[in-house]
Amino acid sequence: MKRFTRLTFLAILGAASWAHAQTSPVTGRVTDGKGQGLPGVTVLVRGAQQGTSTDAEGRFSLEAPESATLVFSSVGFDSQTINVAGQRVINVTLSEGSQALNEVVVTALGVARERKALGYSVTEIQGESLTQARETNVANSLVGKVAGLNVNSTSGGPGSSSNVIIRGASSLNQTNQPLYVINGVPVESQPSGGAGATIGNSGGQYDNAPDFGDPISNLNPDDIESISVLKGAAASALYGYRAKAGVILITTKSAKGNDGLEFNSNYVAQQVFNLTDWQYEYGQGANNLKPTTAVIAAQAGNSSWGARLDGSQVVQFDGTTRPYVAQKNNLANFYRTGSSFTNTVAFNKSFTGGSVRLSASNLDNKSVVPNSRLDRQTFNFVGTFDPFKRLTLDARANYILEQAKNRPILADGAGNANFNVAFLPTSLDVRTLKGPNGNGTGADNNELTFNTGNPFNTNPYFAASQFVNDTRRERLISSVSARYTLDNGLFLQGRAGRDAYTDRITNVTPSGTAYRPTGSITEITSQFTDLNADVLAGKAFTVGEDFSFTPNLGASYRRTKLEGFRNSGDDFAVFGINALGNTRTRTVAPLYSDLEVHSVYGSLDLSFRELLFLTATLRRDWFSTLATPGLDNDLSTTYPGVSGSFVFTELWKPSFLSFGKVRAGYSRVGQATDPYRTQLNYSLSSTPLAGFPYGGPSDPNIPNSRLVASQATEVEVGTELAMVDNRVRLDLTFYKKRSSKEIVNTPTSITSGYSGAVLNQGELENKGVEMLLTVTPVRTDNFTWSSSFNAAYNKSTVLSLAAGQEQSVYATSRSGVGFVGQLVGKPFGQILAYDYQRDGEGNVVLTTNGVPARGNLTSFGTAFHPWTGGWSNDFTYKGLSLGVLIDGKFGAKIFSATDYYGTIFGLHKQTLVNREGTFGPSNLDAATYYGTLANNVSSQFVQDAGFIKLRQVTLGYNFGSTLLGGKLQRLNLSVVARNLFFIRRLADNIDPEGSYNAFSQGLELGGVPPFRTYGLNLSAKF
């Protein structure tokens, strides 16, 4: 700690001694080709990380050294660089349309840099592209828009988690989710159910729980100015141990150059579509017979092994006789038309010495699942102030209130409405399960059971109306920064940010549930805080007219804590009172986690004649999670990085080439471990023994006092080209990333008393290529057509696991015959299933009953798509605009538990073969044969997860600013639609994106069906 303090002091003291150019106020106006003032133009002092934005009339004012170079940039315009050279007034005209590759983008630590100076790949998405056909979780809006970014949403309804992978998985056992940085402040965003989470669906075989979302899903897209995706290690190296999986920078809106009142209203309807193609020739029953009594019908439950459907009157589970006919609309009859209504109002005001932005937003989301909804209120404040010369203050606060009602249970059938609608017998109308009370209860207010043979198959209406899976979150993301620029151009910056939220989760299995008649309840209250503070100092230097360099030095501190309690109760004493105080047995368990990290870092940017650019970075982190009391082990890790670019068109520029550069970068990043893994950590059990508390190790794995942080080294090279007057642009990247010293849980003998040991073993490699091609085929005064195509290929390979280990399984399907695991020499996340047993000549071996015998557990391919891509087209004609986005993913596999259960229950079309006959020497009936086959040979349920989807369509019109006597600056009305349909889908009966949790991609079962959205978006500014 003393060493850390000395390093920080020396860094700032050394920075303060740098030399001497004087600063002066510079003012001016930025206009377009028609002389109209351009608001919101970014004006930066190159290399000094200092800047401003133009106001509503295009005017700006800032302090700059007399020798500085100013960079003017705005979306849709070519940027310009102007040497101050002692000028006090600088007026600039920006040219439209070409959007050269020297535009300014946000990079690590929130620094805005010219794209041409970067030695690595960065993709920036403007906030306005996230707000028309929006998603409840803003991360899902990135699908198909960024090469190398693979986003998969969980099938969990509104506000569910997203699995975001950049350039392939980077860790064997730890998180593969990127670091999110909001306005320079890192925030955690791990989906529920993961490491350190309090509750949620973590992908276990018997884990039937809801997905409770991830922190990034709380953000309001209307408040986002831009999103920058730092894909490689060279781009994210300054974030050190948090950058192994990549970094996503989010910059929120401010009032600068944007005065006025903004209003955005978005309404969309949501409608499920049925991807199943079941058989509708045979109905409920068993042994090819119709039910003859209510008892027999209820015992048949989910079985569709009955007689051929003939329209005759047949008794059902409730004793009522109904026609024995196919019911093809059960999904449409159960799920409702959902809706999402979002309204945001923002007030922006600039004034002498600062600006203020205030916004308020309300999201009202009614899920397609009955009785499930999400409400979110967001309040955002941004204030920038210049209280006196050379000092800038920035204060931001984002306050979020989110309430979710009855988040749907996923995967297993117990309490899961989705599961039991999907597998309802072909002759049973789902609406008959409503019962006399309309909510899935009988006359005695207990669950109306339609399947007495398996009470864990919960009545879907009872699950939707009586189960409770509610969450409440109160969250405050706040930051404050102060920046002082000395007369000699040296800047000193201090910043502190805090992400804090309190969660309240209530889970109730109500009285009268068939599989738990007396009910149970769990209530969790937890408080999470993530405090980050940093200092930064830097200065731009020029040597003659050709050479410039900018050194920066900084240090940071992080403290992250989680505290809470989990209270559980079983056996409600009074029927229908679902409260913790009404339970006969209760348990309580504390939740606690604490970690601290200290860091120092620096960077050096060099440029020569706008031709050569070089950036070097170095960071060192000290981790509390690696400390072991009594041992003086090394707690630190160093992360170096270097990248550069060569703009060769400054030397050689043929007529067809407008701009060209090559770039290369090398860096190392890492990942630390969770707390309490270096020494035995004990906790008290929530259940007493003989009336006394007892304790034991809180981690089932043997701790490792010599743990070190894992690391990943990456090399990337690329090129950026602009041709035909910048109307054709190509960005091409090749990379190779190798992760080593992986922190893995290695299995141990059960006699040790532990399930595994924590070790630094295992290696993983990713290599691939990314491409972004942007073309403007047509550009006239009235009509523009721009087209953008991105594609990426990633090849991942597990190089090693723990010593002597060739295979590990980390997720198991509820079916028990499908898995996801790692195999040495194979790509990350292999789908594993049992194949046919074959003899020496390759013939299928049969059991004595004539059913194909179970063979080896075999890998069938990765669960993560190696090929991804997106194609967007935007057309504008005067005030009319049309946008179309198509995306696709290829090369991955998925284990379809839907097909497994469809076969077990007699719904799958393959069960029609010899339906009324017998199989093998034992004369097995079809139900027994196909059920045994499903468990023996599960490889038949491994499907190709490739697809092409029409992801988004928007059609809008800009009404101009002549309405309301010119008081209206902007008015746009758009028709929007998202997730319309699959253009091509290789998997049968399932959604190839339909994972039921954010950790075990490649397993699907019992999720909310896919749904398309369509509606209107209204945007106005006064």
N, C-alpha and C positions, 0 to 999 in steps of 0.2 A: 504493500500500500504506500509506503514511504517512497519507494522507487517510482511508482506511478505518479505521485505528487511532484517529485523532482523533475521527471520528464515533462510533465505538463507545464510546469513553471518555466523550464528552460526553453521549451518550444515557443511559448508566448513572448518571453523576454527576447529571444533571438529574433522573432518576427518583428518586434517593435523597433529593432535597431536598423531596419532596412531604410534605403535612401529616398530621394528627395524631390520629386516633382510636385509643384503646387497645383491645387484644384481650383476651378472657377465654375460659376454657374453657366450652364449652356441651355438655351431655350430654342424653340423652333416649332415648325408645323409640318406634318406629314400628310401628303395629298395623293390622290390617285391620278390617272392620266387625264381626267376631266377637271381636275382642280378641286375636287370635293375632299374635305377633311376626312381622314381615316381614323376612326376610334379604335382603341385596343391594340395599336401597333406596339410591339415590344421594342424598347430601346435599351441596349446593353452596352456597358463599357467592357470591351473585349479583355478577357483575362482577369478582370477585377471583381467579377461576380456582383456587379452593382448595376442597377437599371431602374426603369420605370415603364409606364405605358401611356399612350396618348389619350387625351380626354375625348369627349363626344365630338369636338371640332377638329381633332387631330393634333392638338397642341401638347407639348411636353416641356418639362423642365427637370434638370438634374445637375448634380455636381460631378465634374470630371476633370482629371489632370489635363493640362494643356497639350501633352503629347499623346493623349489617349486616342483610341480608335473606337467609334461608335458603330454598333451593328443594329440596323433597323429591319424587323422581320414581322410578317403577318401571314396568316394562312391564306393561300390563294394569290400571293404576290411574291415576286422575286425579292430576296433580301438585298440590302445595300450596306456597304461599309464606308464610313466617312472619317477621315482624319480630322481631329479637332483643330490642331495646328494653331491654337490661340484664338479660334473663332468663338464669339459669344452667341451668335444666332446662326442656326443651321436649319434650312428648309430642305425637305427631301420629297421627291416624287417617286412612288413605287409603281413598277410595271406589273400588270396583271398576267396571270395565266400560266406562265412557264414553270413556276414552282421549282426552281433549280435546287440542286442537292446541297446548297449551302444554307438551307433553312436552319433555324435554331430549334434545338430539342432539349428537353430536360434530362440530365444525367445524374449520376450518383451524388449524394449530399444535396440534391436539389439545384445543382449548378446548371444553368442554361449555357449550352455550347453550340457552335456552328457544326452542322452535320459533317461538313467536309473535313473537320479536324479530328474526327473520331476514328480510332483504330479498331473499332468493334461495331457490332450490329445493334442498333436500337430502333424499335418501332414505336411510333407515337400515334395514339388514337385520340381524336378530338371529342370532347364531352358531348357535343351536339349529336354525334352519331349514336349515343347511348340512350337518348331520351324520346325518340319517336316510337319505334316498336320495341318498347323496353321490356326488361326482365325484372322480376322481383329481386333476384340476386344479380347485382350488376356484373359479377364475374361471368355469368352466362352470356352477356352481351358481347364478349370478346370472341365467341366461337366463329371460326372461319375468317377472322380479320387479321391474324398475326401468324406469320410463318414460324413453325416450331413451337407454337403454343397449343396444347391439347387440353380442352376444357370438357368435362363430363359432369352434368348435373345429376344429383341423386333424385330418384323417383319418389320424392317424399312430400310433394305438395308445396304450398307457398312458403317461401323463405328457407327451403332446404339447402343443404350444403352443395358445394361444387368441388370437384377434384380437378385442380389446375396443375398441369405438368409442363415444364419448360425444358425442351431438349432432352426428353426422356427422364426416367427416374434416376435420381442421384444418390439414393440411399437404400440399403437393403432392408433395414429394420426401423429407421427413423422416418420423420416426416419428409415427404417429397413436395410439400406445398411451398410456393415461393414466399419470400418476405414482402409484405406490403408496407410501403412508406408513404404516409400522408403528410404533405407539406413539409417534408424533411424529417418527420418523426416516425420511426419504425413502430408498427403495431402487429400484434400476433393475430393470426387468422386460421386457427386449426378447427376442422369440423368436429362436431360433437361425437363422442364415442372414442376419440383417439387418446393418445398418451396424455395423461394429466386431466382428461375431461371428467366431468362429474357423472354424466349419464348420457345414454344415447345408443344408437345402433352402431356397434363397432365391427359387425360382420361375422360374429361368432355363429357356430352352427345352430345353436338354440337361442340366438339373440333375436327375440321378437320385440323390438322397441322402435319408437319413432326416431326420425332424424330431426335434431333440434337446431339445425342450421349452423352457420359459421359467422364469425364477426364481420367479414367483408360484406355479407348479405344485408347488414344494417344500413349501409350507405345509401344516400339519396342521389341518384344519377344527375338530377337537376343542379346539384351543387358542384359537379365535377367539371373542371376546365379541360383537363387532358389526362391521359394515362400513357406513361412510357414503360415499355417492357424491356428491361435489361436482361437479355437472354444468356449472355456468356459470362464467364468468370472475369474476363478483363473489364467488362462493363460494370460489374457489381463488386469488384474486389475490395473497395473501400468499406463495404459492410461486413467483411471478414467472415466470422463464424455463422452469420445469419444468411449468407449469400449462396450457399451451396446449391440450392434449388432455384436460383434466380431471384430477381427482384422486380416488383411491379410498383412504379412510382405513380402516385395519384396527387395531382395538383388541383386544389379546389378554387373556385372562382373568387375574385375580389372585385372591388368597385372601380378600380382604376380604368379610366377611359370608357366606362360603361354606365354612365349616369342614367337614371330613370327607374321606372317600375316595370318589372318583368312578371309575366304570368304564364304558367304552363298547365294545361289540363289534359289528361290522358285517360281515356276510357277504352277498355278492351273486354270483349267477351271471350270465354274459354270453353272449348268443347272437346271432349275426349273422342278419339277415334279408335276403333277396334281392329287390332292387327291379327287376332286369332282366326284360324281357319279350321274350326273343329268339325267333327262329324255330326250330322243331324239326322241320322237314320235310325239310331237306337236311343232309347230313353232311360230314365231312372229304373233301377232294379238290380237284380242279380241272377246269374245262371240263365240269362236270356229270357227271364220272366218278368212280367209286370208285378208291381206290388198289389197285394190283394187286401191288405188291411193297413190301417194307419201305423200300427207297430212295425210292420214289415217295411213300410215306406220310410219311416224314421230310421230304422236300422240300416237301410240301404244308403241313407245320407248322401254323400257325394258320388256315389257309384252310378255310372252311366252304362252299366253292363246289363241292362234290362232287355226287353223285347223290342222288336222293330216298331217304330212309331206308326200308329194306324188311325189315330183320331178318336179312338174309343174312350169311354169314360173310365178313369182310373182313380182310385183313392190315393190321396197324398198324406204327407206327414201329419197334417192337422185334422185328418178325418174327413176332409171335404173332397168330393169327387170332381175331377176336372178332366178336360180332353187331353189325351195322350198325344200331344203334338210338339213339334220343335219350337223352342223359344230362342230366337236368334238376336233378340234386342235387350238382353239382360243388362249389358253395360250401359246402354243408352237409357234404360229405365231406372237404373240405380243412381248413376252419376247425374248431377245437375249441370246446367249451364253456369259456369263460374264467371266471375267478373273481377276486374281490378280497376279501381278508380283512384287516380293520383292527381292532386292539385298542389301546385307550388307557387308561392308568390315571393318575390325578392325585391328589396329596395336597395338601390345603389346610389351613393352620393359621394362625389369628390369635392374637396374644399381646400382652401389654402392650408397646407401643412398636413394633408392626409386624405383618407377616404374611408368609408364605412359601407359594408354590405350586410344586410339582414335578410334572412329568408326563413320561411316556414312552409312545411310540407305535410300533407296528410295522405297516407296510403290506406285504402279500404279494399282489402282483397277477400273475396268470397271464393273459397276453393270449390273445385268440381266435386270434391268429397262432401257429402251432406254433413252439416253441422261443424264444418271445419273452416276457419278463417284466420286472417292475419291483419292486424291493424298496426300502423306505425306512424308516429308523429316525429318530425325532425325539425329542429331549430338550429340555424347556423348563423354565426357571427364572425365577420372578418373585419378587422380594423388595421389600417396601416397609417402610421403617423410619422411626421418629421418635425418633432418639437423644436429643434434648432439645427443649425447648419451641421451637416455631415452625420447626424444621428437619425437612424430609421428604426422604428419600432413596428413589430408585426404581432398582433394578437388574434388568435382564432379559437373558437369554441363550437363544437358540434354536439348538441344534446339530443339524445334519441330515446324515445319511449316506444317499446314494441310489445305487443300482446298477441300471442297466438293461442287459438282455441282448438283443442282436439286435433293436434298433429297426428296424422294417421300412422298406425303401427305398420312396420314393414317386415317382409320375409316370412316368418312362421305364421301359421294360421290362427294361433290363439290371440284373440282380440283384434285381428287384422281383417277389416271389412273388404279390402281389395282382394285378398287371397280367396275369400269364400264367395265373392261374386264371380271371379274368374273361372272357378272350377265347379260352379253349380251344374247339376245334371241338366242335360239338354232338354228335358221335358218339364223342368220346374221353372215357373215364372218367379223371378226374384221378388216381385211385388207381393206375392203371397206370404213372404216372410215378415212383412210389417206387423202382422198380428192384429188383434182387436184394438190395441191402443195406438197403432200406427208407428211404433218405435221399436219393434222387435221383441216386445214383451208379451207374455200371455196374460190370462185373466188374473193370475196370482202375482203379477208384476215381476216374475222371474223371466229369465231369457226364454224366448220361444225357440226351443231346440228343434232343428230340422234334421240333425244327425246324431242320434243317440249312440251310434256305433263309435263315434269319435267326438266327445264333447269339446275338444280343443278347436274344432272347426266352428268358430263363433258365428252366430247369426249376424250378417253384415249390418242390418239396421240397429241391432242391439249394440254392436261395436261402435257404430257411428254416433249414436245418440246417448248411450249410457256410460261408456268409457270416458275417462278424463285424461287428456295429455296436454295440459296447458302450460304455457311459459310466459313469463313476464321479464322484460329486461329494461333496466334504466342505465343508460350509458352516456359518458361524457368524454369526448376526445378533445383535448385542449392543448394549446401550445402558445408560447410567447417567445419572441426573439428580439434581440437588440443588436444593431449593427452600427459601428462607428468607423468612419473613414477619415484618416488623418490627412493633413495637408499634402503629405508626400505620396498619397495613394494607398498606403497600407490600410487594410480593413481588419477590424477585430469584431468577431461575432460571438454572441452567447445565445443559447437556445435551450429551452426545456419543454418537454411534452409529456403528457400523461394520458394514458388510455385506461379508463376505469369503468367497470360495469358490475352491476348487481343483478344476479339471475335468481328467479324463483320458479321452480319446476314442480308441478303437481301431477302425479300419476295415480289414477284410481282404477282398480279392477272392482266394479260395483258389486254390491250384494245381489245375489240371484244369478251370477254368472255360472254357466253350466260346469266349467272345469274348476271353478273356485267359488262355491256357493256362498261362503261367508265373506268373500271379498278381501281386499287389501288396499293399502295406500302408501305412497312414498312422497315425501316432500323434501325438496332440496333447496337450500338457500346458500348461495356462494357469492363472494366478493373477489373480483379480480382487478389487480392494478399493475400497470406496466409503466414505470417511470423511466424516461430517457432524458439525459442532459448532455449537452456537448458545447465545446468551444472551438472556434476556427479562426485562423489568422492567415492572411495572404496578401500578395502584392504583385502587380504586373510590372515587368521591366522591359525596356527596349534597348537594344544595342545597335546603334546606327539605324538604317532604314530597313534592314533585312531580317534582323533577328530579334525575337522576343521570348521571354519566358516568365512563367508565373508559378512560384512555389506557394504551397499551402501547408499549414500544420494544424493538427487538431487533436482533441481528446474527447472521450465520452464516458458516461457512466450509465449503467442500467441496473434497475432493481425491479424484479417481478415477483409478485406474491399472489397466492390463491388461498383464501380461507373460507370455511363454510361448514355446514352440518347436513347430514343426510338422516332424516327421521323416517322410520318405516313402522307400519302397523299392520297387523293381520287380525282377521276375524272380527267383523263389525258386530257390536253387541246389539244394536237396534237396526233392523232392516231399513235400508234406504238412506240412512244418515252417514254419508261418506266423508267422515271427518276423522282426523288422527285421534282426537279425544274419545272417539266411539269404538276404538279397537281394544281387544282384550290383551293382546301381546304387542309390545313396542320395543324397538331397538333404535339406537342412535350411534352414528359414526361421524367422527370429525373428518374434514377435508383440509389438507394443508400442503402448501408447496412454497418454496422460497429460493430464489437464485439471484446472484449478483455478478456483473461483468464489468471490468474496467478495460479501457482501450485507449491507445494512442495511434495516430495515423498521419500520413502526409502524402502529398502528391506534387509532382513537378510537370508542368505543361510547357513544351517548347515548340516554337514554330519558326520556320525559315522561309521568307518571301512568299507566304501563302501557298507554299509548294510542299514543304515537309513539316509534318507534325508528329510529336512524340510525347507520350504521357507515361510517367512512371509513378507507381503507388506502392505504399508499404503500410501495413497495419499489424499491430500486435494486440492480442486479447488475453486477459487474465480471467479465469473462470472459477467461481466458488464451487461449482458442481464437480470439479475435479479434485477438490481438497479432501484430504483424509486426516482427521485429527491424529497427531502423533507422528506423522510422516511429513518430511520436507520435500514432497514431490513437486515436479514442475507443473505449474497451473497455466502456463501461457503457450500460445502458438502464434507464429508469424505468418502473414499472408502477403507475399509480394505480387506485383503485377506490372506489366509493361505492354504498351500498344502504340502503334504508329500508323500514319497514313501518308501516302505519296500522291499528290494531285498532279498526275502526269500531263494533263492538258494545259498546265501552265508552261510546259516546255514544248509539247507536241500536240497540236489540235487540228486534226483533219476536218474537212468541211462537214462530214456527216456526224461528227462528235461534238456535242455542246459541253460536256463535262465528263471527266473520267478520273477515277482514283483507284488505287489498290491499298489494302489495309491488312494489318496482321496484329495479333495480340497473344500474350501468354500471361497466365495468372494462376494463383492458387487461392482457393477459398475453403471453408470448412463447416463443421457442425459439431457443437458440444453435446453433452448428454443431459438427460433429465436429472433433477436432484436425487440424492440419496441412493446412488448406485455404486459408491466407492467403499461403503462400510455398512455393516449390518444395521438396519433401521427397524425398530420395533414399534408396533402399534397395538392398542387394546382392541380385542374383538368386540363387536357390537352386541354379541349374545353372551350372557354370563354363564359360568359353569358352576353348578351347585350353589348358585346365589352369589358367586364371587366373580369379579372380572378376571380375565386372563388375556395374555398377549402373546405375540409371536412376530416373526419377521414380516414386514409389510410388503416385501418383494419376494416372489417365489424363486428368484434367480440369485445365485451366489454372487456377492458383490466383488468388485475388482478395484483394489486401492491404487492400481497403476494405470488406470484409464487415461487415455489422451483423446483429444478431439479428433474426429475423423476429418479427412481432407479430400479435396478434389483439385486436380491440376487440369487445365484446359488450354488448348492451342486452337486459335481460329484464324483463318485468312479469308479475305473477301475482296469484292470489287463493287464499285458503284459507277454506273454509266448513264449518261443522258444523251439522247440522240434526236435528230430531226427537230431541232429548235426546242429541245426539252420535252417533246411530246411523247417520246418513248424513253422510259427509265427502267433500269435493271439494277437490282441489288442481289448479289449472290454471295453466299457464305458457306464455307466448309469448316467443320470443327471436329475436335476429338477431345473428349473429357474422360479422365480416369479417376475414379473414387477409390480411396484406399483407407486402411486403418478403420474399417467400418465397425461400428459398435453393434454387435450382434448377440442374441441370446442363444447360446449353444446348448443343445440337450445334454442332460447328464443322467446317470443312473438314478432310478427312483429310490434306491437304497440310501442315497445321499441326503434325502429329505428335501431336495430342491428339484424343480423341474428343469433348471438350466443354469448356465453361468454366463456372466457378462464379460465379453472379450473384445479386444481390438483385432478382429480378423475379418477377412472378406474383402474382395475387390470387385468393382463393377466398371464397365467401360461403355461409353456412348460415343458414337461418331455419326456424322450425318451432314446433310446439305440443306440449305434453305434458299428459297428464291422468291423475290417479289418483283413482278413485272407490271408496270403501270403504263397505260397507253391512252392517249387522247386522239382517237381517230378523226373526230370532227370538232372544230371549234370556230364558230362564226359569231357575229354580233348577237344573234338571237338563239342559236342552238349549240349545245355542247354535249358531246358524248365522251365520258371517261370510263375506262375499264381497268380493273386491277385484278391480277391473278397472283395468289401466293400458294406456294407448295413447299413441303418439307418431307424429308426422309430421315428417320433416326434408326440406327441399328444399335441395340443394346446387347451386351454380353456379360453374363455373370462369370467373372474370371476365377473366383474362389469363394468358398464359404469358410466355416471353421475347419480347423485341421482335421483331415480324415472324413469330412462331411461332403457328400456329393449332391445331396438333395435336402430341401427343407420345405415344409408346408406352413403357410401363414394364414390361410383362410379356408373354411370348409362350408360347402353348401348345406342348407337344411336337409337336403335329400341324403346326405352322408356319402354320396358317390361321386361328387364333383369337388375339385379343390383348386386353389391357386397357390403356387409355390415357386421356389427357385431351384434351378438345376445348373450345375457348373457346366459352362460351355454353351448354355442356351440363353436366349433373350430374357430380360427381367419379366417376372410375373407370368409364369407358364400355367396354362390351363391343363389340369391333370384329371384323367378319368380312366376307368377300367376298360381295357380293350378286349377283343375276342381272344380266347385262348386258341392257339393253333398248334398243330403237330409239326413234325419235322419237314413235311412237304407243304406246309402253309395252309392246310385245310382246317376249318373251324372245328374245334373239339366240342362235342355235346355231352351233357350230363346224362345220367341214367334215365332221367325223365324226358330227354330229348330237347332240352333247352341249351342254347350255347353257353359254354362254361366261361367263368370269369378268368380273364387273363391278367397281365401285369398292369400296374398303374403306370400310365403312359402320358407323356406330354404331347400336346397337340398344337402348341403355338402360344404366342404371347397374348395377354389380355389388353395390352396397350398398342394402339394403332401406330405402326411405324410410318405409314403414309398419311399425311393430312394435307388439306388444301381448301382454298376458298376463292370464289370468283364473284366479284361485285361489279355491277354496271350502274352508272348514274347518268341520267339524261335530264337536261334542262332545256326548256323552250320558253323564252320570256319568263313569265312568273311560274310556269308549270315545271314540276320536277318529278322524276320517277327513279326509284332505287330498287335494285334487285340483288339479293345475295344468295348464292348457291354454295354449299360446302360439302365436303366429303371426307371420309376416313376409310382406310383400307389396311388389310393385312393382320387384323387382330381376330381373336377368337373369344367366344363367350359360352359359358356353360348355361344351358337353358333348363332351369328347374321347372319352368312352365311346361316344357315338353315332357319332362320326367313325370310330373304329377298328371299331366294330360294323358299320358300313357297308362299310369297306374289307375286313374279313374275312368278310363275307357272313353276319353274325349278325343284323343289324337286320331287322325285319319288312318294311321298305320294299323290301328286296332280293328279296322274293318276287314282285314284279310283273314279269311276263315273264321269269321266272327261266331258263327253258330256251330262250328265243327270242333274237332279235338286235335291235340298236338302230341306227337311222340308216342312211345310205347306205353306210357302211363295214361294216355288219353286225357291229358290236361285240357281243361276248358280255356277259353281265350283269356279270361281275366287272370287266371293263375299263370298262364304261359307268358303273357305280355308283362305282368308284374314282376315275374322272376327275371325275364329278359332285361327289364329296365334296371334292376339292381345288379345283374351280372355284367352287363355290357353298357355302361353309362356313356361310352364314347359316342354313341348315336345321338346324344343330346348336346354335343359340342358343335356350335354353329359358327359360321363366318359372320363377324360383326361389321363387315364393310357396308357402306351405304353412301348414297348421294341424296342430299335433301335440299328442297327449296326452303331456305331458312327464313328469308325475310323479304317483304315487298312493301314499299312505301310510295304513295302517290299524293303529292301535295301541291298547294298553290300559294304563292306569296302575293298578298294583295297590295303591297307597296305601302307608302307612308302618307298617302293623300287623304286617308279617312280621318274623320274627326278633326277636320281643319288643320291637318298636319301634326296634331299632337300625338298621333300614333306613329311610332318609329318603325314598327314591324308587326305584321300579322300573317301568320301561316296556319293553314288548315290542311291536315294530312289524313288520308285513309291508310291505316297500317295493318299489317298482318305478319304473323311470325309462326314458324314451325308448321308450314302449310301442309306439306306431304313429302313422302319419300319418292324421289325420281327413280331410285333403284335401291332395293333392299335385299340382301342376300340371306338373311335369317328369316325363318318361318315362325309365325305366331307370336313373335316378341319384338320389342323395341331394342335394336342393337345398342342404344345408349342407356338402356334401362337398368343400371346398377342400383341396388337397394341401400348402399352405403358408400361413403366417400373414400373408403380404405381398401375394399376388396373388389376393385374393378375386375369385371369378367364373370361375376356371379349375379344373376338376376332372379327375382321371385317376389311376388306379392306387392309390387310397387304401385303407385298411382299410375294409371294408364297415360300414355302420351296424349297431349292435347294441343290443339292449334288455337291461336288467339287472333282476333281481328277486332278493329275498332277505329277510333278517331283520336287525333292529337291536335290540340290547339295551342299555339304559341303566340304571345303578343308582348310588345314592349311599348311603354308610354314614355 
